């Protein structure tokens, strides 16, 4: 049983490392986007306020 668990652990190490790497990148992107000003949202609502005033 010990050899089986060891072999499984060895096989799972690469996917686990890939998962951690991908999760870290995703987390970094989310943090970057959440710090970015929401200029597009502001412009959208300003434009909606002017809709039909032409």
MDAnalysis code that builds the backbone (N, CA, C; Angstrom):
import MDAnalysis as mda
import numpy as np

u = mda.Universe.empty(162, n_residues=54, atom_resindex=np.repeat(np.arange(54), 3), trajectory=True)
u.add_TopologyAttr("name", ["N", "CA", "C"] * 54)
u.add_TopologyAttr("resid", np.arange(1, 55))
u.add_TopologyAttr("resname", ["UNK", "UNK", "UNK", "UNK", "UNK", "UNK", "UNK", "UNK", "UNK", "UNK", "UNK", "UNK", "UNK", "UNK", "UNK", "UNK", "UNK", "UNK", "UNK", "UNK", "UNK", "UNK", "UNK", "UNK", "UNK", "UNK", "UNK", "UNK", "UNK", "UNK", "UNK", "UNK", "UNK", "UNK", "UNK", "UNK", "UNK", "UNK", "UNK", "UNK", "UNK", "UNK", "UNK", "UNK", "UNK", "UNK", "UNK", "UNK", "UNK", "UNK", "UNK", "UNK", "UNK", "UNK"])
u.atoms.positions = np.array([
    [0.823, -1.190, 0.000],
    [0.000, 0.000, 0.000],
    [0.864, 1.249, 0.000],
    [1.976, 1.253, 0.749],
    [2.855, 2.409, 0.834],
    [3.447, 2.792, -0.514],
    [3.810, 1.784, -1.307],
    [4.369, 2.067, -2.626],
    [3.315, 2.665, -3.549],
    [2.089, 2.201, -3.427],
    [1.010, 2.715, -4.263],
    [0.765, 4.189, -3.974],
    [0.711, 4.552, -2.703],
    [0.486, 5.948, -2.326],
    [1.649, 6.821, -2.772],
    [2.860, 6.297, -2.651],
    [4.029, 7.057, -3.088],
    [4.012, 7.302, -4.586],
    [3.661, 6.268, -5.351],
    [3.601, 6.401, -6.806],
    [2.500, 7.375, -7.207],
    [1.370, 7.295, -6.529],
    [0.269, 8.215, -6.823],
    [0.673, 9.647, -6.494],
    [1.346, 9.814, -5.375],
    [1.822, 11.144, -4.999],
    [2.775, 11.720, -6.035],
    [3.659, 10.868, -6.551],
    [4.593, 11.312, -7.593],
    [3.845, 11.711, -8.858],
    [2.827, 10.940, -9.230],
    [2.052, 11.237, -10.442],
    [1.227, 12.507, -10.282],
    [0.784, 12.788, -9.072],
    [-0.071, 13.953, -8.838],
    [0.726, 15.241, -8.633],
    [2.021, 15.128, -8.451],
    [2.827, 16.321, -8.175],
    [2.812, 17.307, -9.346],
    [2.981, 16.829, -10.570],
    [3.007, 17.720, -11.738],
    [1.662, 18.419, -11.947],
    [0.514, 17.694, -11.934],
    [-0.767, 18.403, -12.076],
    [-1.014, 19.396, -10.934],
    [-0.604, 19.034, -9.736],
    [-0.784, 19.930, -8.593],
    [0.026, 21.209, -8.788],
    [1.259, 21.078, -9.247],
    [2.097, 22.252, -9.493],
    [1.522, 23.127, -10.603],
    [0.994, 22.499, -11.669],
    [0.353, 23.268, -12.747],
    [-0.859, 24.012, -12.222],
    [-1.670, 23.338, -11.405],
    [-2.851, 23.969, -10.812],
    [-2.444, 25.183, -9.980],
    [-1.440, 25.033, -9.142],
    [-0.992, 26.152, -8.307],
    [-0.510, 27.321, -9.160],
    [0.219, 27.002, -10.223],
    [0.723, 28.055, -11.105],
    [-0.440, 28.785, -11.784],
    [-1.412, 28.049, -12.308],
    [-2.555, 28.661, -12.981],
    [-3.404, 29.458, -11.998],
    [-3.607, 28.930, -10.807],
    [-4.397, 29.634, -9.805],
    [-3.716, 30.933, -9.402],
    [-2.400, 30.899, -9.260],
    [-1.650, 32.096, -8.885],
    [-1.782, 33.173, -9.954],
    [-1.706, 32.781, -11.218],
    [-1.870, 33.741, -12.315],
    [-3.280, 34.317, -12.292],
    [-4.288, 33.463, -12.126],
    [-5.673, 33.925, -12.088],
    [-5.887, 34.887, -10.921],
    [-5.368, 34.545, -9.760],
    [-5.519, 35.395, -8.582],
    [-4.863, 36.756, -8.813],
    [-3.716, 36.759, -9.448],
    [-3.019, 38.004, -9.758],
    [-3.843, 38.870, -10.710],
    [-4.439, 38.247, -11.735],
    [-5.280, 38.991, -12.676],
    [-6.501, 39.582, -11.986],
    [-7.146, 38.801, -11.140],
    [-8.323, 39.293, -10.418],
    [-7.941, 40.472, -9.540],
    [-6.832, 40.383, -8.847],
    [-6.382, 41.489, -8.003],
    [-6.076, 42.728, -8.833],
    [-5.471, 42.538, -10.002],
    [-5.168, 43.669, -10.878],
    [-6.450, 44.322, -11.364],
    [-7.419, 43.520, -11.806],
    [-8.668, 44.075, -12.312],
    [-9.468, 44.764, -11.218],
    [-9.423, 44.248, -10.015],
    [-10.205, 44.857, -8.944],
    [-9.600, 46.185, -8.500],
    [-8.319, 46.426, -8.795],
    [-7.678, 47.698, -8.465],
    [-7.809, 48.711, -9.602],
    [-8.211, 48.250, -10.784],
    [-8.325, 49.120, -11.949],
    [-9.582, 49.970, -11.818],
    [-9.471, 51.283, -12.056],
    [-10.680, 52.118, -12.000],
    [-11.710, 51.636, -13.014],
    [-12.927, 51.754, -12.652],
    [-14.005, 51.267, -13.510],
    [-14.505, 52.388, -14.413],
    [-13.588, 52.898, -15.224],
    [-13.896, 54.012, -16.113],
    [-14.974, 53.615, -17.108],
    [-14.904, 52.406, -17.625],
    [-15.881, 51.972, -18.612],
    [-17.288, 51.964, -18.026],
    [-17.424, 51.520, -16.789],
    [-18.740, 51.531, -16.142],
    [-19.235, 52.951, -15.970],
    [-18.363, 53.858, -15.547],
    [-18.758, 55.250, -15.358],
    [-19.201, 55.858, -16.676],
    [-18.426, 55.621, -17.733],
    [-18.788, 56.149, -19.048],
    [-20.110, 55.576, -19.524],
    [-20.329, 54.313, -19.277],
    [-21.576, 53.676, -19.688],
    [-22.769, 54.372, -19.049],
    [-22.716, 54.582, -17.736],
    [-23.854, 55.185, -17.043],
    [-24.018, 56.656, -17.403],
    [-22.919, 57.368, -17.650],
    [-23.025, 58.752, -18.109],
    [-23.695, 58.799, -19.474],
    [-23.300, 57.900, -20.351],
    [-23.906, 57.858, -21.684],
    [-25.372, 57.456, -21.614],
    [-25.720, 56.563, -20.712],
    [-27.129, 56.173, -20.566],
    [-27.957, 57.370, -20.093],
    [-27.370, 58.237, -19.266],
    [-28.075, 59.428, -18.808],
    [-28.336, 60.405, -19.934],
    [-27.514, 60.359, -20.969],
    [-27.673, 61.255, -22.120],
    [-28.470, 60.612, -23.245],
    [-28.890, 59.393, -23.062],
    [-29.590, 58.651, -24.114],
    [-30.907, 59.340, -24.457],
    [-31.108, 59.613, -25.720],
    [-32.358, 60.210, -26.184],
    [-32.416, 61.719, -26.043],
    [-31.339, 62.355, -25.617],
    [-31.339, 63.811, -25.450],
    [-30.873, 64.535, -26.708],
    [-30.589, 63.797, -27.754],
    [-30.087, 64.430, -28.988],
    [-31.151, 65.243, -29.658],
])
